[in-house]
Amino acid sequence: MLLSGSIITSEVSGPAGQVVFTDVPDGIYTARVFKRGLQCGHVGSIEVLEGRSVTVNVALAIDTGGLKVIGSVSVKSTASVSTTSIGQDSAQRKLPTTWPTP
């Protein structure tokens, strides 16, 4: 997470995704949250006052590479063979008509 305002500082989150900044001077700050594979989160106008705690929650969305997902497509295919599609060199033509008896 990048915190910018009167000072600029950054911190890496713990396993729960939580970041704690201490000793931040009074001022108005902007927070930017980055995680690979997710879109960057941005929160502006965070007011920090001496002696007060500020909590900011940021939700990150999956990064689609700039594309908007509008739906999905499912495709089924079928194949059929007819006598008109079998030629002299077709694999079906070369199959034996009788099988040897063991």
C-alpha atoms as one frame of an Amber mdcrd trajectory, in Angstrom:
protein
   0.000   0.000   0.000   1.247   3.480  -0.874   0.229   6.383   1.343   0.898
   9.865  -0.043   0.231  13.312   1.400   2.408  15.311   3.821   4.758  12.325
   3.558   4.986   9.439   1.118   5.407   5.970   2.565   4.571   2.399   1.651
   4.024  -0.834   3.502   3.492  -4.498   2.567   0.369  -6.098   4.014   0.303
  -9.145   6.242  -1.525 -12.403   5.419  -4.909 -10.837   6.277  -4.274  -7.928
   3.887  -4.050  -5.392   6.699  -1.567  -2.513   6.762  -0.884  -0.280   9.783
   0.889   3.066   9.499   2.054   4.739  12.723   3.363   8.234  13.435   1.728
   9.722  10.334   1.750  13.568  10.460  -1.556  15.465  10.266  -2.797  16.068
   6.749  -4.887  14.867   3.851  -3.669  11.627   2.277  -4.334   9.355  -0.668
  -4.013   5.574  -0.395  -3.240   3.281  -3.340  -3.445  -0.465  -2.955  -1.731
  -2.822  -5.406  -1.839  -6.594  -5.807  -0.739  -8.617  -8.815  -3.708  -9.853
 -10.845  -6.077  -7.281  -9.342  -6.979  -3.743 -10.331  -5.353  -0.980  -8.306
  -7.524   0.425  -5.516  -7.526   4.147  -4.781  -8.943   6.135  -1.855  -8.481
   9.895  -1.700  -9.109  12.624   0.875  -8.201  10.623   3.969  -7.919  13.121
   6.815  -5.373  12.241   9.489  -5.568  14.157  12.774  -3.212  13.843  15.733
  -4.297  11.247  18.272  -7.023   9.765  16.067  -7.110   6.418  14.327  -8.338
   6.193  10.727  -9.572   2.971   9.136  -9.825   2.673   5.359 -11.268  -0.395
   3.612 -10.379  -1.001  -0.036 -11.894  -3.758  -2.197  -9.910  -4.837  -5.256
 -11.476  -6.282  -8.405  -9.980  -8.891 -10.730  -7.920  -7.293 -13.486  -9.368
  -8.184 -16.883  -6.592  -6.410 -18.779  -8.854  -3.480 -19.617 -11.566  -5.723
 -21.035 -15.068  -5.740 -19.648 -16.457  -9.233 -19.169 -20.000  -9.181 -20.563
 -20.772 -12.888 -20.763 -19.503 -16.320 -21.618 -20.044 -18.706 -24.508 -20.454
 -22.479 -24.415 -19.959 -24.406 -27.648 -20.988 -27.958 -28.534 -19.959 -29.664
 -31.718 -21.101 -32.793 -33.495 -19.592 -34.754 -36.344 -21.293 -37.016 -38.811
 -19.991 -39.226 -41.579 -22.050 -40.085 -44.606 -21.318 -42.386 -47.504 -20.780
 -39.352 -49.706 -17.890 -38.191 -47.510 -15.974 -41.501 -47.799 -13.534 -41.574
 -50.703 -11.112 -44.191 -52.038  -8.356 -43.148 -49.621 -10.537 -42.580 -46.536
  -9.635 -44.390 -43.323 -13.168 -45.797 -43.179 -12.718 -47.393 -46.619  -9.517
 -49.160 -45.480 -11.117 -50.914 -42.478 -11.357 -54.699 -42.936 -14.871 -55.967
 -43.608 -14.201 -59.244 -41.773 -12.146 -59.850 -38.703  -9.884 -62.906 -38.266
 -11.115 -65.527 -35.815  -8.674 -66.330 -33.008
